[in-house]
Amino acid sequence: MTHLEQTIRAVILRGDARGYVAECVDFALVTLGRMLDKTVQILREATALHLDGQHLTTLGLRDN
């Protein structure tokens, strides 16, 4: 198993009174969370699921 490390940019904004909205800048991915740390965790998990099995170069990411 190879290890791939790349920076993927995201923006996290305060949503309505119920929490935060995280949006990936590099590809279409949006998540929600009630607390900031939980929002970051959800974003990381969603990103991993989104990238699982993808050819990274088609997403504009470096494939090691």
N, CA, C and O atoms as a Tripos MOL2 file, in Angstrom:
@<TRIPOS>MOLECULE
protein
  256   255    64     0     0
PROTEIN
NO_CHARGES

@<TRIPOS>ATOM
      1 N           0.8400   -1.1860    0.0000 N.3       1 MET1
      2 CA          0.0000    0.0000    0.0000 C.3       1 MET1
      3 C           0.8770    1.2390    0.0000 C.2       1 MET1
      4 O           1.7840    1.3600    0.8240 O.2       1 MET1
      5 N           0.6160    2.1540   -0.9130 N.am      2 THR2
      6 CA          1.3980    3.3820   -0.9700 C.3       2 THR2
      7 C           0.6950    4.4700   -0.1780 C.2       2 THR2
      8 O          -0.5230    4.4520    0.0020 O.2       2 THR2
      9 N           1.4840    5.4020    0.2840 N.am      3 HIS3
     10 CA          0.9320    6.5140    1.0520 C.3       3 HIS3
     11 C           0.9960    7.7580    0.1880 C.2       3 HIS3
     12 O           2.0650    8.1140   -0.3080 O.2       3 HIS3
     13 N          -0.1220    8.4150    0.0020 N.am      4 LEU4
     14 CA         -0.2130    9.6270   -0.7940 C.3       4 LEU4
     15 C          -0.4840   10.8010    0.1200 C.2       4 LEU4
     16 O          -1.4050   10.7760    0.9360 O.2       4 LEU4
     17 N           0.3250   11.8200   -0.0270 N.am      5 GLU5
     18 CA          0.0970   13.0230    0.7700 C.3       5 GLU5
     19 C           0.0180   14.2190   -0.1640 C.2       5 GLU5
     20 O           0.9450   14.4760   -0.9330 O.2       5 GLU5
     21 N          -1.0650   14.9360   -0.0980 N.am      6 GLN6
     22 CA         -1.2840   16.1160   -0.9250 C.3       6 GLN6
     23 C          -2.1800   17.0630   -0.1470 C.2       6 GLN6
     24 O          -3.0390   16.6330    0.6230 O.2       6 GLN6
     25 N          -1.9780   18.3190   -0.3470 N.am      7 THR7
     26 CA         -2.8350   19.3030    0.2890 C.3       7 THR7
     27 C          -4.0980   19.4950   -0.5430 C.2       7 THR7
     28 O          -4.0310   19.7720   -1.7400 O.2       7 THR7
     29 N          -5.2190   19.3490    0.0910 N.am      8 ILE8
     30 CA         -6.5010   19.5980   -0.5420 C.3       8 ILE8
     31 C          -7.1270   20.7710    0.2010 C.2       8 ILE8
     32 O          -7.3090   20.7190    1.4170 O.2       8 ILE8
     33 N          -7.4500   21.8150   -0.5270 N.am      9 ARG9
     34 CA         -7.9470   23.0430    0.0820 C.3       9 ARG9
     35 C          -9.4480   22.9770    0.3360 C.2       9 ARG9
     36 O         -10.2130   22.4570   -0.4760 O.2       9 ARG9
     37 N          -9.8410   23.5110    1.4710 N.am     10 ALA10
     38 CA        -11.2600   23.5800    1.8240 C.3      10 ALA10
     39 C         -11.5200   24.8890    2.5600 C.2      10 ALA10
     40 O         -10.6200   25.4750    3.1620 O.2      10 ALA10
     41 N         -12.7500   25.3220    2.4970 N.am     11 VAL11
     42 CA        -13.1920   26.5210    3.2030 C.3      11 VAL11
     43 C         -14.2730   26.0930    4.1840 C.2      11 VAL11
     44 O         -15.2040   25.3730    3.8240 O.2      11 VAL11
     45 N         -14.1400   26.5440    5.4310 N.am     12 ILE12
     46 CA        -15.1510   26.2430    6.4410 C.3      12 ILE12
     47 C         -15.7480   27.5620    6.9140 C.2      12 ILE12
     48 O         -15.0440   28.4580    7.3790 O.2      12 ILE12
     49 N         -17.0590   27.6520    6.7820 N.am     13 LEU13
     50 CA        -17.7710   28.8670    7.1680 C.3      13 LEU13
     51 C         -18.8090   28.5460    8.2290 C.2      13 LEU13
     52 O         -19.3340   27.4350    8.2880 O.2      13 LEU13
     53 N         -19.0930   29.5230    9.0550 N.am     14 ARG14
     54 CA        -20.1720   29.3490   10.0210 C.3      14 ARG14
     55 C         -21.4750   29.3560    9.2390 C.2      14 ARG14
     56 O         -21.7600   30.2810    8.4790 O.2      14 ARG14
     57 N         -22.2510   28.3180    9.4400 N.am     15 GLY15
     58 CA        -23.5530   28.2230    8.7750 C.3      15 GLY15
     59 C         -24.5910   28.9580    9.5910 C.2      15 GLY15
     60 O         -24.2960   29.9810   10.2090 O.2      15 GLY15
     61 N         -25.7870   28.4460    9.5950 N.am     16 ASP16
     62 CA        -26.8230   29.0460   10.4200 C.3      16 ASP16
     63 C         -26.5260   28.7320   11.8920 C.2      16 ASP16
     64 O         -25.4070   28.3320   12.2150 O.2      16 ASP16
     65 N         -27.4490   28.8950   12.7380 N.am     17 ALA17
     66 CA        -27.2350   28.6970   14.1770 C.3      17 ALA17
     67 C         -26.8950   27.2580   14.5360 C.2      17 ALA17
     68 O         -26.5440   26.9750   15.6820 O.2      17 ALA17
     69 N         -26.9920   26.3500   13.5790 N.am     18 ARG18
     70 CA        -26.7750   24.9300   13.8860 C.3      18 ARG18
     71 C         -25.3750   24.4250   13.5820 C.2      18 ARG18
     72 O         -25.1190   23.2390   13.7920 O.2      18 ARG18
     73 N         -24.4480   25.2530   13.0980 N.am     19 GLY19
     74 CA        -23.1110   24.7290   12.8890 C.3      19 GLY19
     75 C         -22.3240   25.3540   11.7600 C.2      19 GLY19
     76 O         -22.4070   26.5560   11.5070 O.2      19 GLY19
     77 N         -21.5480   24.5020   11.0790 N.am     20 TYR20
     78 CA        -20.5830   24.9330   10.0790 C.3      20 TYR20
     79 C         -20.8100   24.2180    8.7570 C.2      20 TYR20
     80 O         -21.3690   23.1230    8.7050 O.2      20 TYR20
     81 N         -20.3560   24.8750    7.6830 N.am     21 VAL21
     82 CA        -20.4030   24.3150    6.3440 C.3      21 VAL21
     83 C         -18.9660   24.2520    5.8450 C.2      21 VAL21
     84 O         -18.2500   25.2530    5.8840 O.2      21 VAL21
     85 N         -18.5380   23.0780    5.3750 N.am     22 ALA22
     86 CA        -17.1960   22.9140    4.8210 C.3      22 ALA22
     87 C         -17.3240   22.5870    3.3410 C.2      22 ALA22
     88 O         -18.0670   21.6830    2.9570 O.2      22 ALA22
     89 N         -16.5940   23.3300    2.5120 N.am     23 GLU23
     90 CA        -16.6360   23.1070    1.0700 C.3      23 GLU23
     91 C         -15.2170   22.9220    0.5490 C.2      23 GLU23
     92 O         -14.3400   23.7500    0.7940 O.2      23 GLU23
     93 N         -15.0060   21.8400   -0.1610 N.am     24 CYS24
     94 CA        -13.7130   21.5740   -0.7630 C.3      24 CYS24
     95 C         -13.5430   22.4850   -1.9670 C.2      24 CYS24
     96 O         -14.4610   22.6230   -2.7750 O.2      24 CYS24
     97 N         -12.3810   23.1040   -2.0930 N.am     25 VAL25
     98 CA        -12.1050   24.0200   -3.1890 C.3      25 VAL25
     99 C         -11.6680   23.2550   -4.4360 C.2      25 VAL25
    100 O         -11.9300   23.7030   -5.5520 O.2      25 VAL25
    101 N         -11.0170   22.1260   -4.2690 N.am     26 ASP26
    102 CA        -10.3990   21.4020   -5.3750 C.3      26 ASP26
    103 C         -11.3450   20.4890   -6.1490 C.2      26 ASP26
    104 O         -11.0660   20.1620   -7.3030 O.2      26 ASP26
    105 N         -12.4350   20.0770   -5.5540 N.am     27 PHE27
    106 CA        -13.4410   19.2670   -6.2390 C.3      27 PHE27
    107 C         -14.7580   19.4090   -5.4950 C.2      27 PHE27
    108 O         -14.7960   19.9190   -4.3760 O.2      27 PHE27
    109 N         -15.8370   18.9560   -6.1220 N.am     28 ALA28
    110 CA        -17.1800   19.1630   -5.5690 C.3      28 ALA28
    111 C         -17.4120   18.2900   -4.3400 C.2      28 ALA28
    112 O         -17.6290   17.0840   -4.4570 O.2      28 ALA28
    113 N         -17.3650   18.9030   -3.1710 N.am     29 LEU29
    114 CA        -17.6130   18.1940   -1.9180 C.3      29 LEU29
    115 C         -18.0180   19.2270   -0.8700 C.2      29 LEU29
    116 O         -17.2900   20.1860   -0.6160 O.2      29 LEU29
    117 N         -19.1730   19.0220   -0.2730 N.am     30 VAL30
    118 CA        -19.6740   19.9160    0.7740 C.3      30 VAL30
    119 C         -20.1460   19.0570    1.9360 C.2      30 VAL30
    120 O         -20.8300   18.0540    1.7320 O.2      30 VAL30
    121 N         -19.7850   19.4450    3.1570 N.am     31 THR31
    122 CA        -20.2290   18.7270    4.3480 C.3      31 THR31
    123 C         -20.7330   19.7310    5.3810 C.2      31 THR31
    124 O         -20.4890   20.9330    5.2760 O.2      31 THR31
    125 N         -21.4330   19.2150    6.3700 N.am     32 LEU32
    126 CA        -21.9750   20.0350    7.4530 C.3      32 LEU32
    127 C         -21.5960   19.4170    8.7900 C.2      32 LEU32
    128 O         -21.4240   18.2020    8.8920 O.2      32 LEU32
    129 N         -21.4680   20.2480    9.8080 N.am     33 GLY33
    130 CA        -21.2220   19.7590   11.1530 C.3      33 GLY33
    131 C         -21.6740   20.7740   12.1870 C.2      33 GLY33
    132 O         -21.7030   21.9760   11.9220 O.2      33 GLY33
    133 N         -22.0220   20.2870   13.3550 N.am     34 ARG34
    134 CA        -22.4870   21.1880   14.4260 C.3      34 ARG34
    135 C         -21.3410   21.9300   15.1040 C.2      34 ARG34
    136 O         -21.4820   23.0970   15.4690 O.2      34 ARG34
    137 N         -20.2070   21.2530   15.2710 N.am     35 MET35
    138 CA        -19.0470   21.8700   15.9260 C.3      35 MET35
    139 C         -17.8870   21.8740   14.9370 C.2      35 MET35
    140 O         -17.8290   21.0240   14.0480 O.2      35 MET35
    141 N         -16.9630   22.8250   15.0810 N.am     36 LEU36
    142 CA        -15.8660   22.9810   14.1360 C.3      36 LEU36
    143 C         -15.0190   21.7180   14.0330 C.2      36 LEU36
    144 O         -14.7290   21.2580   12.9280 O.2      36 LEU36
    145 N         -14.6170   21.1500   15.1700 N.am     37 ASP37
    146 CA        -13.7740   19.9560   15.1150 C.3      37 ASP37
    147 C         -14.4900   18.7770   14.4650 C.2      37 ASP37
    148 O         -13.8620   17.9930   13.7540 O.2      37 ASP37
    149 N         -15.7760   18.6430   14.6960 N.am     38 LYS38
    150 CA        -16.5580   17.5840   14.0780 C.3      38 LYS38
    151 C         -16.6950   17.8280   12.5760 C.2      38 LYS38
    152 O         -16.6660   16.8800   11.7910 O.2      38 LYS38
    153 N         -16.8440   19.0800   12.1750 N.am     39 THR39
    154 CA        -16.9400   19.4270   10.7570 C.3      39 THR39
    155 C         -15.6610   19.0440   10.0260 C.2      39 THR39
    156 O         -15.7180   18.5030    8.9220 O.2      39 THR39
    157 N         -14.5180   19.3170   10.6240 N.am     40 VAL40
    158 CA        -13.2330   18.9480   10.0270 C.3      40 VAL40
    159 C         -13.1230   17.4230    9.9150 C.2      40 VAL40
    160 O         -12.6860   16.9090    8.8860 O.2      40 VAL40
    161 N         -13.5110   16.7100   10.9500 N.am     41 GLN41
    162 CA        -13.4740   15.2470   10.9260 C.3      41 GLN41
    163 C         -14.3710   14.6970    9.8080 C.2      41 GLN41
    164 O         -13.9600   13.8090    9.0610 O.2      41 GLN41
    165 N         -15.5760   15.2200    9.6990 N.am     42 ILE42
    166 CA        -16.5120   14.7760    8.6590 C.3      42 ILE42
    167 C         -15.9360   15.0810    7.2740 C.2      42 ILE42
    168 O         -16.0420   14.2580    6.3640 O.2      42 ILE42
    169 N         -15.3300   16.2590    7.1110 N.am     43 LEU43
    170 CA        -14.7320   16.6400    5.8350 C.3      43 LEU43
    171 C         -13.6060   15.6800    5.4570 C.2      43 LEU43
    172 O         -13.5140   15.2650    4.3020 O.2      43 LEU43
    173 N         -12.7560   15.3260    6.4070 N.am     44 ARG44
    174 CA        -11.6610   14.3780    6.1290 C.3      44 ARG44
    175 C         -12.2060   13.0120    5.7060 C.2      44 ARG44
    176 O         -11.7120   12.4120    4.7510 O.2      44 ARG44
    177 N         -13.2140   12.5280    6.4110 N.am     45 GLU45
    178 CA        -13.8030   11.2320    6.0840 C.3      45 GLU45
    179 C         -14.4740   11.2700    4.7120 C.2      45 GLU45
    180 O         -14.3220   10.3420    3.9180 O.2      45 GLU45
    181 N         -15.2080   12.3330    4.4370 N.am     46 ALA46
    182 CA        -15.8890   12.4600    3.1500 C.3      46 ALA46
    183 C         -14.8880   12.5590    2.0070 C.2      46 ALA46
    184 O         -15.1130   11.9980    0.9350 O.2      46 ALA46
    185 N         -13.7850   13.2690    2.2270 N.am     47 THR47
    186 CA        -12.7470   13.3910    1.2110 C.3      47 THR47
    187 C         -12.1210   12.0340    0.9190 C.2      47 THR47
    188 O         -11.9230   11.6790   -0.2430 O.2      47 THR47
    189 N         -11.8110   11.2760    1.9610 N.am     48 ALA48
    190 CA        -11.2310    9.9440    1.7770 C.3      48 ALA48
    191 C         -12.1800    9.0420    0.9910 C.2      48 ALA48
    192 O         -11.7430    8.3100    0.1030 O.2      48 ALA48
    193 N         -13.4680    9.0880    1.3080 N.am     49 LEU49
    194 CA        -14.4470    8.2870    0.5790 C.3      49 LEU49
    195 C         -14.5730    8.7420   -0.8740 C.2      49 LEU49
    196 O         -14.6910    7.9190   -1.7820 O.2      49 LEU49
    197 N         -14.5460   10.0490   -1.0840 N.am     50 HIS50
    198 CA        -14.6590   10.5970   -2.4320 C.3      50 HIS50
    199 C         -13.4820   10.1770   -3.3100 C.2      50 HIS50
    200 O         -13.6560    9.8930   -4.4950 O.2      50 HIS50
    201 N         -12.2860   10.1400   -2.7240 N.am     51 LEU51
    202 CA        -11.0770    9.8320   -3.4850 C.3      51 LEU51
    203 C         -10.8120    8.3310   -3.6070 C.2      51 LEU51
    204 O         -10.0050    7.9170   -4.4390 O.2      51 LEU51
    205 N         -11.4640    7.5280   -2.8070 N.am     52 ASP52
    206 CA        -11.2310    6.0880   -2.8170 C.3      52 ASP52
    207 C         -11.5270    5.4950   -4.1940 C.2      52 ASP52
    208 O         -12.6550    5.5700   -4.6820 O.2      52 ASP52
    209 N         -10.5180    4.9120   -4.8040 N.am     53 GLY53
    210 CA        -10.6760    4.2550   -6.0950 C.3      53 GLY53
    211 C         -10.6470    5.1950   -7.2950 C.2      53 GLY53
    212 O         -10.7800    4.7380   -8.4300 O.2      53 GLY53
    213 N         -10.4770    6.4880   -7.0720 N.am     54 GLN54
    214 CA        -10.4400    7.4620   -8.1700 C.3      54 GLN54
    215 C          -9.0410    7.5320   -8.7730 C.2      54 GLN54
    216 O          -8.0480    7.2870   -8.0880 O.2      54 GLN54
    217 N          -8.9720    7.8640  -10.0390 N.am     55 HIS55
    218 CA         -7.6970    8.2080  -10.6610 C.3      55 HIS55
    219 C          -7.4560    9.6690  -10.3200 C.2      55 HIS55
    220 O          -8.1250   10.5590  -10.8460 O.2      55 HIS55
    221 N          -6.5080    9.9070   -9.4460 N.am     56 LEU56
    222 CA         -6.3130   11.2500   -8.8950 C.3      56 LEU56
    223 C          -5.9750   12.2920   -9.9450 C.2      56 LEU56
    224 O          -6.3410   13.4580   -9.8010 O.2      56 LEU56
    225 N          -5.2820   11.8890  -10.9980 N.am     57 THR57
    226 CA         -4.9200   12.8640  -12.0280 C.3      57 THR57
    227 C          -6.1540   13.4180  -12.7320 C.2      57 THR57
    228 O          -6.1180   14.5520  -13.2080 O.2      57 THR57
    229 N          -7.2410   12.6590  -12.8140 N.am     58 THR58
    230 CA         -8.4590   13.1730  -13.4480 C.3      58 THR58
    231 C          -9.1100   14.2480  -12.5860 C.2      58 THR58
    232 O          -9.9100   15.0410  -13.0820 O.2      58 THR58
    233 N          -8.7750   14.2800  -11.3060 N.am     59 LEU59
    234 CA         -9.2850   15.3080  -10.4010 C.3      59 LEU59
    235 C          -8.3220   16.4770  -10.2560 C.2      59 LEU59
    236 O          -8.5620   17.4030   -9.4820 O.2      59 LEU59
    237 N          -7.2120   16.4200  -11.0230 N.am     60 GLY60
    238 CA         -6.2230   17.4760  -10.9400 C.3      60 GLY60
    239 C          -5.2720   17.3220   -9.7680 C.2      60 GLY60
    240 O          -4.5850   18.2740   -9.3960 O.2      60 GLY60
    241 N          -5.2250   16.1170   -9.1740 N.am     61 LEU61
    242 CA         -4.3350   15.8420   -8.0500 C.3      61 LEU61
    243 C          -3.1790   14.9760   -8.5150 C.2      61 LEU61
    244 O          -3.2750   14.2840   -9.5280 O.2      61 LEU61
    245 N          -2.0970   15.0190   -7.7720 N.am     62 ARG62
    246 CA         -0.8890   14.2630   -8.1110 C.3      62 ARG62
    247 C          -1.0700   12.8150   -7.6900 C.2      62 ARG62
    248 O          -1.4410   12.5410   -6.5480 O.2      62 ARG62
    249 N          -0.8140   11.9000   -8.5880 N.am     63 ASP63
    250 CA         -0.8910   10.4720   -8.3080 C.3      63 ASP63
    251 C           0.5290    9.9500   -8.1720 C.2      63 ASP63
    252 O           1.2620    9.8870   -9.1590 O.2      63 ASP63
    253 N           0.9340    9.5670   -6.9370 N.am     64 ASN64
    254 CA          2.3140    9.0990   -6.7020 C.3      64 ASN64
    255 C           2.4830    7.6850   -7.1280 C.2      64 ASN64
    256 O           3.5750    7.1300   -7.0040 O.2      64 ASN64
@<TRIPOS>BOND
     1     1     2 1
     2     2     3 1
     3     3     4 2
     4     3     5 am
     5     5     6 1
     6     6     7 1
     7     7     8 2
     8     7     9 am
     9     9    10 1
    10    10    11 1
    11    11    12 2
    12    11    13 am
    13    13    14 1
    14    14    15 1
    15    15    16 2
    16    15    17 am
    17    17    18 1
    18    18    19 1
    19    19    20 2
    20    19    21 am
    21    21    22 1
    22    22    23 1
    23    23    24 2
    24    23    25 am
    25    25    26 1
    26    26    27 1
    27    27    28 2
    28    27    29 am
    29    29    30 1
    30    30    31 1
    31    31    32 2
    32    31    33 am
    33    33    34 1
    34    34    35 1
    35    35    36 2
    36    35    37 am
    37    37    38 1
    38    38    39 1
    39    39    40 2
    40    39    41 am
    41    41    42 1
    42    42    43 1
    43    43    44 2
    44    43    45 am
    45    45    46 1
    46    46    47 1
    47    47    48 2
    48    47    49 am
    49    49    50 1
    50    50    51 1
    51    51    52 2
    52    51    53 am
    53    53    54 1
    54    54    55 1
    55    55    56 2
    56    55    57 am
    57    57    58 1
    58    58    59 1
    59    59    60 2
    60    59    61 am
    61    61    62 1
    62    62    63 1
    63    63    64 2
    64    63    65 am
    65    65    66 1
    66    66    67 1
    67    67    68 2
    68    67    69 am
    69    69    70 1
    70    70    71 1
    71    71    72 2
    72    71    73 am
    73    73    74 1
    74    74    75 1
    75    75    76 2
    76    75    77 am
    77    77    78 1
    78    78    79 1
    79    79    80 2
    80    79    81 am
    81    81    82 1
    82    82    83 1
    83    83    84 2
    84    83    85 am
    85    85    86 1
    86    86    87 1
    87    87    88 2
    88    87    89 am
    89    89    90 1
    90    90    91 1
    91    91    92 2
    92    91    93 am
    93    93    94 1
    94    94    95 1
    95    95    96 2
    96    95    97 am
    97    97    98 1
    98    98    99 1
    99    99   100 2
   100    99   101 am
   101   101   102 1
   102   102   103 1
   103   103   104 2
   104   103   105 am
   105   105   106 1
   106   106   107 1
   107   107   108 2
   108   107   109 am
   109   109   110 1
   110   110   111 1
   111   111   112 2
   112   111   113 am
   113   113   114 1
   114   114   115 1
   115   115   116 2
   116   115   117 am
   117   117   118 1
   118   118   119 1
   119   119   120 2
   120   119   121 am
   121   121   122 1
   122   122   123 1
   123   123   124 2
   124   123   125 am
   125   125   126 1
   126   126   127 1
   127   127   128 2
   128   127   129 am
   129   129   130 1
   130   130   131 1
   131   131   132 2
   132   131   133 am
   133   133   134 1
   134   134   135 1
   135   135   136 2
   136   135   137 am
   137   137   138 1
   138   138   139 1
   139   139   140 2
   140   139   141 am
   141   141   142 1
   142   142   143 1
   143   143   144 2
   144   143   145 am
   145   145   146 1
   146   146   147 1
   147   147   148 2
   148   147   149 am
   149   149   150 1
   150   150   151 1
   151   151   152 2
   152   151   153 am
   153   153   154 1
   154   154   155 1
   155   155   156 2
   156   155   157 am
   157   157   158 1
   158   158   159 1
   159   159   160 2
   160   159   161 am
   161   161   162 1
   162   162   163 1
   163   163   164 2
   164   163   165 am
   165   165   166 1
   166   166   167 1
   167   167   168 2
   168   167   169 am
   169   169   170 1
   170   170   171 1
   171   171   172 2
   172   171   173 am
   173   173   174 1
   174   174   175 1
   175   175   176 2
   176   175   177 am
   177   177   178 1
   178   178   179 1
   179   179   180 2
   180   179   181 am
   181   181   182 1
   182   182   183 1
   183   183   184 2
   184   183   185 am
   185   185   186 1
   186   186   187 1
   187   187   188 2
   188   187   189 am
   189   189   190 1
   190   190   191 1
   191   191   192 2
   192   191   193 am
   193   193   194 1
   194   194   195 1
   195   195   196 2
   196   195   197 am
   197   197   198 1
   198   198   199 1
   199   199   200 2
   200   199   201 am
   201   201   202 1
   202   202   203 1
   203   203   204 2
   204   203   205 am
   205   205   206 1
   206   206   207 1
   207   207   208 2
   208   207   209 am
   209   209   210 1
   210   210   211 1
   211   211   212 2
   212   211   213 am
   213   213   214 1
   214   214   215 1
   215   215   216 2
   216   215   217 am
   217   217   218 1
   218   218   219 1
   219   219   220 2
   220   219   221 am
   221   221   222 1
   222   222   223 1
   223   223   224 2
   224   223   225 am
   225   225   226 1
   226   226   227 1
   227   227   228 2
   228   227   229 am
   229   229   230 1
   230   230   231 1
   231   231   232 2
   232   231   233 am
   233   233   234 1
   234   234   235 1
   235   235   236 2
   236   235   237 am
   237   237   238 1
   238   238   239 1
   239   239   240 2
   240   239   241 am
   241   241   242 1
   242   242   243 1
   243   243   244 2
   244   243   245 am
   245   245   246 1
   246   246   247 1
   247   247   248 2
   248   247   249 am
   249   249   250 1
   250   250   251 1
   251   251   252 2
   252   251   253 am
   253   253   254 1
   254   254   255 1
   255   255   256 2
@<TRIPOS>SUBSTRUCTURE
     1 MET1         2 RESIDUE 1 A MET
     2 THR2         6 RESIDUE 1 A THR
     3 HIS3        10 RESIDUE 1 A HIS
     4 LEU4        14 RESIDUE 1 A LEU
     5 GLU5        18 RESIDUE 1 A GLU
     6 GLN6        22 RESIDUE 1 A GLN
     7 THR7        26 RESIDUE 1 A THR
     8 ILE8        30 RESIDUE 1 A ILE
     9 ARG9        34 RESIDUE 1 A ARG
    10 ALA10       38 RESIDUE 1 A ALA
    11 VAL11       42 RESIDUE 1 A VAL
    12 ILE12       46 RESIDUE 1 A ILE
    13 LEU13       50 RESIDUE 1 A LEU
    14 ARG14       54 RESIDUE 1 A ARG
    15 GLY15       58 RESIDUE 1 A GLY
    16 ASP16       62 RESIDUE 1 A ASP
    17 ALA17       66 RESIDUE 1 A ALA
    18 ARG18       70 RESIDUE 1 A ARG
    19 GLY19       74 RESIDUE 1 A GLY
    20 TYR20       78 RESIDUE 1 A TYR
    21 VAL21       82 RESIDUE 1 A VAL
    22 ALA22       86 RESIDUE 1 A ALA
    23 GLU23       90 RESIDUE 1 A GLU
    24 CYS24       94 RESIDUE 1 A CYS
    25 VAL25       98 RESIDUE 1 A VAL
    26 ASP26      102 RESIDUE 1 A ASP
    27 PHE27      106 RESIDUE 1 A PHE
    28 ALA28      110 RESIDUE 1 A ALA
    29 LEU29      114 RESIDUE 1 A LEU
    30 VAL30      118 RESIDUE 1 A VAL
    31 THR31      122 RESIDUE 1 A THR
    32 LEU32      126 RESIDUE 1 A LEU
    33 GLY33      130 RESIDUE 1 A GLY
    34 ARG34      134 RESIDUE 1 A ARG
    35 MET35      138 RESIDUE 1 A MET
    36 LEU36      142 RESIDUE 1 A LEU
    37 ASP37      146 RESIDUE 1 A ASP
    38 LYS38      150 RESIDUE 1 A LYS
    39 THR39      154 RESIDUE 1 A THR
    40 VAL40      158 RESIDUE 1 A VAL
    41 GLN41      162 RESIDUE 1 A GLN
    42 ILE42      166 RESIDUE 1 A ILE
    43 LEU43      170 RESIDUE 1 A LEU
    44 ARG44      174 RESIDUE 1 A ARG
    45 GLU45      178 RESIDUE 1 A GLU
    46 ALA46      182 RESIDUE 1 A ALA
    47 THR47      186 RESIDUE 1 A THR
    48 ALA48      190 RESIDUE 1 A ALA
    49 LEU49      194 RESIDUE 1 A LEU
    50 HIS50      198 RESIDUE 1 A HIS
    51 LEU51      202 RESIDUE 1 A LEU
    52 ASP52      206 RESIDUE 1 A ASP
    53 GLY53      210 RESIDUE 1 A GLY
    54 GLN54      214 RESIDUE 1 A GLN
    55 HIS55      218 RESIDUE 1 A HIS
    56 LEU56      222 RESIDUE 1 A LEU
    57 THR57      226 RESIDUE 1 A THR
    58 THR58      230 RESIDUE 1 A THR
    59 LEU59      234 RESIDUE 1 A LEU
    60 GLY60      238 RESIDUE 1 A GLY
    61 LEU61      242 RESIDUE 1 A LEU
    62 ARG62      246 RESIDUE 1 A ARG
    63 ASP63      250 RESIDUE 1 A ASP
    64 ASN64      254 RESIDUE 1 A ASN
